[in-house]
Structure formats: structure tokens, C-alpha cells
Amino acid sequence: MAKSIAFLGRGGQGIVFAANTLSEILFKSGYYVSQLQSYGAEVRGGSVLAYTVFDREPIVNPFIESFTVAVVLHEYGVKRWVRHLENSQLVIVDSELVKTRLENTVEAPLSRKAIEHGVYKVLNMVALGLVLGMGVVEVDERVVEGVLRGRKGFELNYKACRLGRSIGFDIKKHLVKRE
């Protein structure tokens, strides 16, 4: 059964870059992958949605109305895509940047931790690491490192991704305790 991971926020946060990077990691890990994005004409500052659909089998239809996991980095992402988020399995919001809470929402201190660790500039990579740390998909750390190494800003991106993974692992433990 196909899964989907969405990143939502505002233009300039690297939302599309996070989804593209995730898609490459998944592809190099042997998954079939489809990555889509939507953003307004204003690009910088407007709402942005980028998501990846992946499966071990070929993907029949990448156009979906809800997500397995959605990570929201700005209030604009909630406002514009609330219908999709309400129907998603899990919505993780940045506890500092997003005010809206839905029934399926979990808060994460992404921006606060990113500032503390000096990686706020690449908050999108913290979000990517969060998803990987939650275990939504199992990928080899060497694949993650290899994909990030092939992109600009490797050191900072990799540090941010590792931070996100630790936050994701903590959230996963919290969710398991709630069940």
C-alpha cells in the first residue's frame, strides 16, 4: 500500500527541496516514487505543498487527497491545505510557527531546536530528518548521507537532518506510549 509524506509551509522555506531530497533517498532505497508540488505565483512567502508518494510496487495514481504524514512548517500551509490535512493520518506541526491544531496533530519543537543547534537556515532538512526518524519509511543512513553529500551545503544539511531524526525518534516513542 502506497504511503505519502507531505511538507507544507511558505515559499522560501525549502519545502520543495525537502520533498525532492526525500524522493531521491526513497528512489535510491528501491522504492517507486512520485513527487508533486503546488505553490502560488508569488512563490516566496505564499503557501507551498510538496509531497512524495512511494511504494515497493508501481504507483497507480500519485494524486491524493490526504497523507500518511504531513509536516507543517508555517501557518500558511495549514490555512491553504486544511482539507487535505484533516483527512491525513498524522500532521506534525512546528510548535513555534504553526498556531492551528487539528485532531490528528502532534507538535514538534522543530524551529526551536533548529535555532538551538544553529541549523534554522535549513529547517526543511530538520523536517526531512523528522520523517526519517519516525520510521515512516526505513532507509539506510548511508543512502541519506550519500544523497545529501551530492547537494549544496552538505555539512549543515546533514547536521540538520540528524537533529530532525532525533526529534522524530522522540515523537515516535511518544506516539507508541499514547496507543
FIKE-261774 format. One line per 3 residues: number of its first residue (from 1); their letters; for each residue x, z, y of N, C-alpha, C. Coordinates in nm, 3 decimals. Layout:
N
NUM> a> X,Z,Y,X,Z,Y,X,Z,Y  ... $
REM end
This chain:
179
1> mak> 0.085,0.000,-0.119,0.000,0.000,0.000,0.089,0.000,0.125  0.064,-0.092,0.213,0.144,-0.104,0.335,0.130,0.020,0.422  0.239,0.055,0.488,0.240,0.163,0.585,0.274,0.103,0.721 $
4> sia> 0.248,0.180,0.825,0.278,0.131,0.959,0.329,0.245,1.046  0.423,0.212,1.131,0.479,0.308,1.225,0.473,0.245,1.363  0.414,0.318,1.457,0.399,0.267,1.593,0.475,0.355,1.691 $
7> flg> 0.528,0.292,1.793,0.588,0.360,1.906,0.507,0.318,2.028  0.464,0.416,2.107,0.384,0.388,2.225,0.441,0.461,2.345  0.430,0.399,2.460,0.479,0.462,2.582,0.459,0.371,2.699 $
10> rgg> 0.560,0.368,2.787,0.553,0.282,2.905,0.676,0.192,2.908  0.663,0.083,2.979,0.773,-0.012,2.992,0.897,0.054,3.046  1.011,0.021,2.988,1.139,0.076,3.031,1.188,0.188,2.941 $
13> qgi> 1.104,0.235,2.848,1.144,0.344,2.757,1.213,0.293,2.630  1.220,0.165,2.611,1.284,0.112,2.490,1.193,0.115,2.368  1.063,0.110,2.390,0.966,0.114,2.281,0.985,-0.003,2.185 $
16> vfa> 0.996,-0.123,2.240,1.013,-0.243,2.157,1.147,-0.237,2.083  1.252,-0.190,2.150,1.383,-0.177,2.087,1.375,-0.083,1.966  1.303,0.027,1.979,1.288,0.122,1.868,1.220,0.056,1.749 $
19> ant> 1.111,-0.018,1.775,1.039,-0.085,1.666,1.124,-0.195,1.603  1.197,-0.271,1.685,1.284,-0.376,1.632,1.394,-0.316,1.544  1.451,-0.205,1.590,1.556,-0.139,1.513,1.501,-0.086,1.382 $
22> lse> 1.385,-0.022,1.386,1.321,0.027,1.264,1.295,-0.089,1.168  1.246,-0.199,1.221,1.216,-0.316,1.136,1.341,-0.367,1.066  1.451,-0.373,1.138,1.576,-0.419,1.076,1.624,-0.321,0.969 $
25> ilf> 1.613,-0.192,0.997,1.652,-0.090,0.898,1.568,-0.106,0.771  1.439,-0.122,0.787,1.350,-0.138,0.672,1.380,-0.266,0.595  1.400,-0.376,0.667,1.430,-0.503,0.603,1.558,-0.493,0.520 $
28> ksg> 1.660,-0.432,0.579,1.787,-0.417,0.507,1.779,-0.315,0.394  1.669,-0.240,0.391,1.645,-0.143,0.282,1.556,-0.203,0.174  1.523,-0.332,0.185,1.450,-0.402,0.080,1.300,-0.409,0.099 $
31> yyv> 1.250,-0.376,0.216,1.106,-0.384,0.242,1.068,-0.519,0.301  0.944,-0.559,0.278,0.885,-0.668,0.354,0.842,-0.605,0.486  0.866,-0.675,0.596,0.844,-0.615,0.728,0.777,-0.715,0.822 $
34> sql> 0.686,-0.662,0.903,0.628,-0.739,1.012,0.627,-0.648,1.134  0.676,-0.699,1.247,0.682,-0.616,1.368,0.608,-0.688,1.479  0.518,-0.615,1.545,0.439,-0.671,1.654,0.448,-0.581,1.776 $
37> qsy> 0.419,-0.638,1.891,0.425,-0.560,2.014,0.323,-0.610,2.114  0.285,-0.521,2.205,0.191,-0.557,2.310,0.227,-0.481,2.436  0.235,-0.553,2.545,0.263,-0.489,2.673,0.207,-0.577,2.784 $
40> gae> 0.179,-0.512,2.895,0.120,-0.582,3.008,0.221,-0.667,3.082  0.171,-0.747,3.175,0.255,-0.836,3.253,0.355,-0.759,3.340  0.320,-0.635,3.373,0.408,-0.556,3.459,0.532,-0.507,3.387 $
43> vrg> 0.534,-0.512,3.255,0.642,-0.471,3.167,0.696,-0.333,3.203  0.780,-0.321,3.306,0.838,-0.192,3.342,0.733,-0.104,3.406  0.702,0.007,3.340,0.605,0.101,3.395,0.467,0.092,3.333 $
46> gsv> 0.431,-0.022,3.278,0.299,-0.037,3.215,0.301,0.014,3.072  0.185,0.015,3.009,0.177,0.065,2.871,0.240,-0.034,2.774  0.303,0.022,2.670,0.369,-0.060,2.568,0.335,-0.004,2.431 $
49> lay> 0.305,-0.093,2.339,0.285,-0.059,2.198,0.371,-0.154,2.117  0.450,-0.101,2.025,0.526,-0.183,1.931,0.515,-0.115,1.796  0.478,-0.192,1.694,0.463,-0.131,1.563,0.519,-0.218,1.453 $
52> tvf> 0.552,-0.150,1.344,0.609,-0.213,1.226,0.520,-0.185,1.107  0.484,-0.289,1.035,0.410,-0.276,0.909,0.511,-0.310,0.800  0.514,-0.227,0.694,0.613,-0.250,0.589,0.557,-0.213,0.453 $
55> dre> 0.612,-0.278,0.350,0.568,-0.254,0.213,0.673,-0.310,0.119  0.666,-0.270,-0.006,0.754,-0.327,-0.108,0.699,-0.461,-0.158  0.574,-0.489,-0.126,0.508,-0.616,-0.161,0.489,-0.697,-0.033 $
58> piv> 0.471,-0.828,-0.045,0.449,-0.910,0.075,0.329,-0.857,0.156  0.340,-0.864,0.286,0.236,-0.815,0.376,0.132,-0.924,0.397  0.007,-0.891,0.366,-0.101,-0.989,0.375,-0.146,-1.006,0.521 $
61> npf> -0.164,-0.894,0.593,-0.213,-0.901,0.730,-0.146,-0.793,0.815  -0.061,-0.832,0.908,0.007,-0.731,0.990,-0.076,-0.679,1.108  -0.192,-0.738,1.131,-0.276,-0.696,1.243,-0.364,-0.580,1.198 $
64> ies> -0.338,-0.462,1.251,-0.406,-0.342,1.205,-0.467,-0.267,1.323  -0.558,-0.177,1.292,-0.630,-0.101,1.394,-0.590,0.046,1.398  -0.505,0.090,1.307,-0.459,0.229,1.305,-0.322,0.232,1.237 $
67> ftv> -0.256,0.347,1.246,-0.119,0.357,1.198,-0.102,0.474,1.102  -0.004,0.463,1.015,0.033,0.575,0.930,0.087,0.686,1.018  0.181,0.651,1.105,0.238,0.744,1.202,0.254,0.670,1.335 $
70> avv> 0.214,0.737,1.442,0.235,0.685,1.577,0.311,0.789,1.656  0.416,0.746,1.726,0.494,0.835,1.811,0.469,0.792,1.955  0.420,0.886,2.037,0.381,0.854,2.174,0.477,0.923,2.271 $
73> lhe> 0.542,0.844,2.355,0.642,0.895,2.448,0.595,0.899,2.594  0.471,0.859,2.619,0.420,0.865,2.756,0.267,0.863,2.752  0.207,0.927,2.848,0.061,0.933,2.858,-0.002,0.794,2.860 $
76> ygv> 0.064,0.696,2.922,0.010,0.560,2.925,-0.017,0.507,2.785  0.068,0.544,2.691,0.050,0.498,2.553,-0.079,0.549,2.491  -0.117,0.670,2.525,-0.242,0.726,2.474,-0.361,0.660,2.543 $
79> krw> -0.357,0.654,2.674,-0.469,0.601,2.752,-0.506,0.460,2.711  -0.407,0.376,2.694,-0.433,0.235,2.664,-0.473,0.211,2.518  -0.421,0.292,2.426,-0.439,0.265,2.284,-0.512,0.377,2.211 $
82> vrh> -0.593,0.454,2.281,-0.658,0.572,2.223,-0.742,0.538,2.100  -0.811,0.427,2.100,-0.895,0.390,1.985,-0.810,0.374,1.858  -0.695,0.313,1.871,-0.605,0.297,1.756,-0.550,0.433,1.711 $
85> len> -0.518,0.517,1.808,-0.460,0.648,1.777,-0.562,0.740,1.710  -0.685,0.738,1.756,-0.788,0.825,1.698,-0.807,0.799,1.548  -0.786,0.675,1.507,-0.805,0.637,1.367,-0.677,0.643,1.284 $
88> sql> -0.567,0.681,1.346,-0.439,0.687,1.277,-0.429,0.816,1.194  -0.342,0.814,1.093,-0.324,0.933,1.009,-0.257,1.046,1.085  -0.150,1.016,1.158,-0.075,1.119,1.230,-0.024,1.062,1.362 $
91> viv> -0.048,1.137,1.469,0.001,1.100,1.601,0.094,1.210,1.649  0.217,1.175,1.676,0.316,1.271,1.725,0.338,1.241,1.871  0.314,1.340,1.956,0.329,1.321,2.100,0.446,1.404,2.152 $
94> dse> 0.513,1.350,2.251,0.617,1.425,2.319,0.548,1.538,2.395  0.584,1.661,2.363,0.514,1.777,2.420,0.529,1.788,2.571  0.629,1.725,2.630,0.650,1.731,2.774,0.589,1.613,2.849 $
97> lvk> 0.586,1.496,2.787,0.547,1.374,2.858,0.403,1.331,2.833  0.337,1.388,2.733,0.202,1.346,2.697,0.109,1.467,2.706  0.003,1.454,2.785,-0.093,1.564,2.802,-0.207,1.558,2.701 $
100> trl> -0.252,1.440,2.668,-0.368,1.421,2.580,-0.336,1.463,2.438  -0.430,1.535,2.377,-0.419,1.574,2.237,-0.544,1.526,2.164  -0.523,1.467,2.048,-0.632,1.422,1.962,-0.636,1.514,1.841 $
103> ent> -0.738,1.499,1.758,-0.749,1.585,1.638,-0.631,1.567,1.543  -0.573,1.449,1.539,-0.464,1.417,1.447,-0.326,1.428,1.512  -0.318,1.505,1.621,-0.195,1.515,1.700,-0.107,1.631,1.658 $
106> vea> 0.022,1.605,1.655,0.124,1.708,1.639,0.219,1.691,1.757  0.258,1.802,1.818,0.352,1.797,1.931,0.495,1.805,1.881  0.584,1.737,1.954,0.727,1.743,1.924,0.803,1.752,2.056 $
109> pls> 0.905,1.835,2.061,0.982,1.854,2.185,1.089,1.746,2.204  1.049,1.621,2.194,1.146,1.512,2.195,1.227,1.505,2.325  1.158,1.497,2.438,1.232,1.482,2.564,1.310,1.608,2.598 $
112> rka> 1.254,1.725,2.571,1.327,1.850,2.599,1.456,1.856,2.518  1.446,1.826,2.389,1.566,1.828,2.303,1.664,1.718,2.343  1.611,1.603,2.380,1.698,1.493,2.422,1.777,1.531,2.547 $
115> ieh> 1.713,1.599,2.640,1.783,1.644,2.762,1.889,1.746,2.723  1.853,1.843,2.639,1.948,1.946,2.596,2.072,1.888,2.529  2.055,1.778,2.457,2.165,1.718,2.381,2.228,1.598,2.451 $
118> gvy> 2.185,1.570,2.574,2.246,1.463,2.651,2.213,1.322,2.605  2.095,1.305,2.544,2.058,1.173,2.494,1.922,1.125,2.549  1.879,1.182,2.660,1.748,1.144,2.715,1.742,0.996,2.750 $
121> kvl> 1.854,0.940,2.787,1.862,0.797,2.821,1.813,0.710,2.705  1.828,0.760,2.583,1.786,0.685,2.464,1.681,0.767,2.386  1.581,0.814,2.458,1.471,0.889,2.396,1.404,0.807,2.285 $
124> nmv> 1.403,0.676,2.300,1.347,0.590,2.196,1.418,0.607,2.062  1.549,0.630,2.065,1.624,0.650,1.941,1.598,0.788,1.881  1.565,0.885,1.965,1.522,1.015,1.914,1.390,0.995,1.839 $
127> alg> 1.299,0.915,1.897,1.171,0.885,1.832,1.191,0.813,1.698  1.284,0.719,1.696,1.315,0.649,1.571,1.365,0.747,1.466  1.458,0.832,1.504,1.511,0.931,1.411,1.403,1.026,1.362 $
130> lvl> 1.311,1.062,1.450,1.199,1.149,1.412,1.123,1.091,1.293  1.089,0.964,1.302,1.015,0.898,1.194,1.097,0.898,1.065  1.225,0.868,1.076,1.311,0.865,0.958,1.325,1.005,0.898 $
133> gmg> 1.333,1.107,0.981,1.347,1.244,0.933,1.223,1.300,0.868  1.108,1.244,0.903,0.982,1.292,0.844,0.962,1.242,0.702  1.039,1.145,0.662,1.027,1.095,0.526,0.912,0.999,0.505 $
136> vve> 0.861,0.939,0.613,0.754,0.839,0.600,0.805,0.724,0.515  0.933,0.698,0.528,0.999,0.595,0.451,1.138,0.648,0.416  1.183,0.617,0.297,1.316,0.659,0.254,1.413,0.544,0.276 $
139> vde> 1.514,0.570,0.357,1.619,0.471,0.378,1.754,0.542,0.370  1.853,0.468,0.330,1.988,0.521,0.318,2.049,0.537,0.457  2.113,0.648,0.481,2.176,0.676,0.610,2.280,0.569,0.645 $
142> rvv> 2.344,0.512,0.545,2.444,0.408,0.572,2.379,0.283,0.631  2.256,0.254,0.589,2.184,0.140,0.645,2.152,0.168,0.792  2.102,0.288,0.820,2.070,0.326,0.958,2.196,0.313,1.045 $
145> egv> 2.305,0.370,0.999,2.429,0.365,1.075,2.476,0.221,1.095  2.466,0.140,0.990,2.508,0.001,0.999,2.427,-0.079,1.100  2.297,-0.059,1.100,2.211,-0.130,1.196,2.243,-0.084,1.338 $
148> lrg> 2.254,0.046,1.358,2.284,0.096,1.492,2.423,0.055,1.539  2.517,0.047,1.446,2.653,0.007,1.482,2.654,-0.136,1.535  2.563,-0.217,1.489,2.556,-0.356,1.534,2.487,-0.375,1.668 $
151> rkg> 2.449,-0.267,1.732,2.379,-0.275,1.860,2.459,-0.206,1.970  2.430,-0.244,2.090,2.497,-0.185,2.206,2.471,-0.034,2.212  2.573,0.042,2.248,2.556,0.186,2.267,2.549,0.265,2.139 $
154> fel> 2.625,0.223,2.039,2.618,0.286,1.907,2.630,0.438,1.910  2.733,0.491,1.973,2.759,0.636,1.968,2.639,0.716,2.018  2.588,0.679,2.134,2.474,0.751,2.193,2.348,0.733,2.109 $
157> nyk> 2.323,0.610,2.065,2.204,0.583,1.983,2.209,0.660,1.851  2.325,0.663,1.789,2.337,0.732,1.660,2.321,0.883,1.676  2.378,0.936,1.782,2.362,1.079,1.812,2.215,1.112,1.835 $
160> acr> 2.145,1.028,1.910,2.003,1.049,1.938,1.920,1.038,1.810  1.953,0.942,1.727,1.880,0.922,1.601,1.898,1.043,1.509  2.019,1.096,1.503,2.043,1.216,1.421,1.963,1.335,1.474 $
163> lgr> 1.957,1.350,1.606,1.876,1.456,1.665,1.729,1.439,1.627  1.680,1.318,1.639,1.541,1.290,1.602,1.514,1.319,1.456  1.609,1.287,1.370,1.592,1.316,1.227,1.574,1.466,1.203 $
166> sig> 1.650,1.548,1.273,1.637,1.693,1.254,1.501,1.742,1.305  1.453,1.687,1.415,1.320,1.723,1.465,1.214,1.678,1.365  1.228,1.558,1.312,1.134,1.507,1.213,1.130,1.590,1.087 $
169> fdi> 1.246,1.635,1.043,1.253,1.720,0.924,1.178,1.850,0.948  1.195,1.909,1.068,1.125,2.033,1.103,0.973,2.012,1.106  0.930,1.899,1.161,0.786,1.869,1.166,0.731,1.852,1.025 $
172> kkh> 0.805,1.784,0.941,0.761,1.764,0.803,0.743,1.898,0.733  0.837,1.991,0.751,0.824,2.125,0.692,0.700,2.195,0.745  0.675,2.183,0.875,0.558,2.246,0.938,0.428,2.188,0.882 $
175> lvk> 0.424,2.056,0.865,0.303,1.991,0.813,0.276,2.032,0.669  0.381,2.044,0.589,0.364,2.084,0.450,0.308,2.227,0.443  0.354,2.315,0.530,0.304,2.452,0.533,0.157,2.459,0.571 $
178> re> 0.112,2.365,0.658,-0.029,2.363,0.702,-0.124,2.320,0.592  -0.075,2.242,0.499,-0.163,2.184,0.394,-0.204,2.284,0.290 $
REM end
